[in-house]
Amino acid sequence: MPAKDELAKRRYDNLVDRLESLMEAALKPGYQGYYGQLILSSGDLEEMGDLKDVRRAAREAGRRLGWQPKTQLVDGRLFVYDDREVPEEISRLAMRDAAEAVDAFMRPYMNRTPGNS
């Protein structure tokens, strides 16, 4: 039985490493590690194994990154996010980035003249 336990531990450790890598890759460098999130599809979850184990591994991976990790299952997708309070300067930067993204998206629609769609 110890060999089976060792194999399960290695699988779990590999899952934590994989999730940590995905979570770290999703971080925006300017946000200094804040606003971390990862969304795993139902297909991702099937591939990774038991939901309970994936959630536990995701929380461990988040803690390794300094997050206060939370998980939420919605319509078959697992959302993993950092629930820490964000420093004011990082929050302002994120709001500015969001406003610029919305502005860039809306700009083509705002420059249309009536009847010219």
C-alpha positions in Angstrom: 0.0 0.0 0.0 2.8 2.5 0.6 3.7 2.5 -3.1 0.1 3.5 -4.0 0.3 6.3 -1.4 3.6 7.5 -2.8 2.2 7.5 -6.4 -0.9 9.5 -5.3 1.4 12.0 -3.5 3.5 12.4 -6.6 0.4 12.9 -8.8 -0.9 15.5 -6.4 2.5 17.3 -6.2 2.6 17.4 -10.0 -0.9 18.8 -10.1 0.0 21.5 -7.7 3.1 22.4 -9.8 1.1 22.5 -13.0 -1.6 24.7 -11.5 1.0 27.0 -9.9 2.6 27.4 -13.3 -0.7 28.2 -15.0 -1.6 30.6 -12.3 1.7 32.4 -12.4 1.6 32.6 -16.2 -1.8 34.3 -16.0 -0.5 37.2 -13.7 -0.1 40.6 -15.2 3.4 41.8 -14.4 2.4 45.4 -13.5 0.0 44.2 -10.9 2.8 42.8 -8.7 1.1 39.4 -8.2 -2.4 40.8 -7.4 -5.6 40.1 -9.3 -4.5 36.6 -9.9 -7.1 34.2 -11.4 -7.4 31.0 -13.3 -10.4 29.5 -15.0 -10.4 25.8 -15.6 -13.0 24.4 -18.1 -14.9 21.2 -17.5 -12.5 19.5 -19.9 -9.5 20.8 -17.9 -11.1 19.4 -14.8 -11.8 16.0 -16.3 -8.2 15.8 -17.4 -6.9 16.8 -14.0 -8.8 14.3 -11.9 -11.2 14.5 -8.9 -12.7 18.0 -8.4 -11.9 17.8 -4.6 -8.3 17.1 -5.3 -8.0 19.9 -8.0 -9.6 22.4 -5.7 -7.2 21.5 -2.9 -4.2 21.6 -5.2 -5.3 25.0 -6.6 -5.5 26.4 -3.1 -2.0 25.1 -2.3 -0.6 26.5 -5.6 -2.2 29.9 -4.8 -0.7 29.9 -1.4 2.7 29.2 -2.9 2.2 32.4 -5.0 1.3 34.4 -1.9 -2.4 34.5 -2.8 -5.3 34.1 -0.4 -6.8 31.6 -2.8 -10.5 31.0 -3.2 -12.3 28.5 -5.6 -15.8 28.7 -7.0 -17.4 26.1 -9.3 -19.8 27.7 -11.8 -21.5 25.9 -14.7 -18.8 23.2 -14.7 -15.9 25.6 -14.7 -13.6 26.1 -11.7 -12.6 29.7 -10.9 -9.5 30.1 -8.8 -8.8 33.6 -7.7 -6.7 35.7 -5.3 -9.0 37.2 -2.6 -6.3 39.5 -1.0 -7.0 43.1 -0.5 -5.3 45.0 -3.3 -3.1 48.0 -2.6 -4.5 51.3 -3.7 -1.9 52.0 -6.4 -2.4 48.6 -8.0 -6.2 49.1 -7.9 -5.9 52.4 -9.7 -3.6 50.9 -12.3 -6.1 48.0 -12.9 -9.0 50.5 -13.1 -7.1 52.6 -15.7 -6.3 49.5 -17.7 -10.0 48.4 -17.7 -11.1 51.9 -18.7 -8.6 51.9 -21.6 -9.7 48.4 -22.7 -13.4 49.5 -22.7 -12.5 52.7 -24.6 -10.5 50.8 -27.2 -13.4 48.4 -27.7 -16.1 51.1 -27.9 -14.1 53.6 -30.1 -15.2 52.0 -33.5 -18.8 52.2 -32.4 -18.6 55.8 -31.1 -17.1 57.1 -34.5 -20.0 55.9 -36.6 -22.4 58.3 -38.0 -26.2 57.6 -38.1 -27.1 55.3 -41.0 -23.4 54.3 -41.5 -23.2 51.0 -39.7 
